Amino acid sequence: MHLATFASVVSLGLLGLIGGSLVLAQDGFTTSSRHGTWSVFVPAPQAYLMAAILFALSALALVWILQQVRARPSLYLASGALYGGAVVLLTRLLARLLH
């Protein structure tokens, strides 16, 4: 396993975790056109799909990391619980900071 590969997957996982938490904390997200000045707010029901994709990406990165270090099955369960806690805490923190 190369250090660059490991660092890339860790970065991708963290960005997915932060992105999904931001979508949940703001109850949606805003997208804007490159060619215009208008922007569109995507509300919570549709934005939840985007958050789910980002969290799935982040969880897959965590599973890949655990496979690379040849973790025991009990560590998978503990990591999943810690990941869920991190999602909840980060979402609450971002919601408090952004509102």
N, C-alpha and C positions, 0 to 999 in steps of 0.2 A: 504494500500500500504506500503510495507516494504521499508526502506531506501536502503537496498542492491539491491533490484529489480530496484528501481529508478536510483541508481548510475550505475548499469550495463547497463541499456537502454541508459542513457545519454552517457556513455563511448562508447557503440557500435555506437551510432549516430555520435559522434564526429570522431571516427576512420573511419567510412564510408565517412564522409564529407572530411576528410583529404586525405584518400586514393583515392577517386574519383578526387579530385583536383590535386593530384600528377600525376595521370595517364594523365590528360588533360595537365598539365603544361609541362610534359616531352614528349608529343606526343607519348605515348606508355609506355611500361614497359618491364623490363628484368626479365627473369626467368632462374633459373639454376638448374642443376641436383644435387641431393644429392650424387650420386655415381660417378660423373665425374667432370671434370674441365670446361666443355663447358657450355655456356649460350646462350639463345635465346632471341632476342629482338622482342617483339610483337609490330608491328607498329600501328599507330593511328586508321585506320579503324576497325581493330579487337579489339583494346584496348578500343574503345568507348563503346563496349558492357560491358566490365568489369567496366568502369566508370559509366555507366547507372545503373548497378546492385548495385554498392556501393552507388550511390546517392539515389536510391530507398530504400535501407536499411536505410539510414540516414533519409530520409523523413518519412518512416514508424515509426521510433523511435520518430520523432518530433510529429507526429499525436498521437501516444500512450501517450506521455507526456501531450499533450493538452487535451486528453480525461481524463487522470487521475486527472488533476486539474479542470476539468469541465469548460473549456474555452467557452466563447461566440463564435458564428460563425464569428463575425467580427475579433476576435483574430486569427482564423485559416487563414483568408485572409492576415492579417498583418504579421503573422509568415511565411507564404509562400513567401511573397515578401521579407522579411528579409533573409530568407533562400537562395533565388535566388541571392540576393546581396552578401551574404557571399560566395556563390560558386564562383561568378565572382571575387570578391576581393581576396579571398584566392588563386584561380588559378593564377591570375596575380602576386600576391606576390611570390608564389612559383616559377613561371616561371622566374621571375627576379632574385631570389636568386640562382636558380639552373643553369642558363645559363650565 
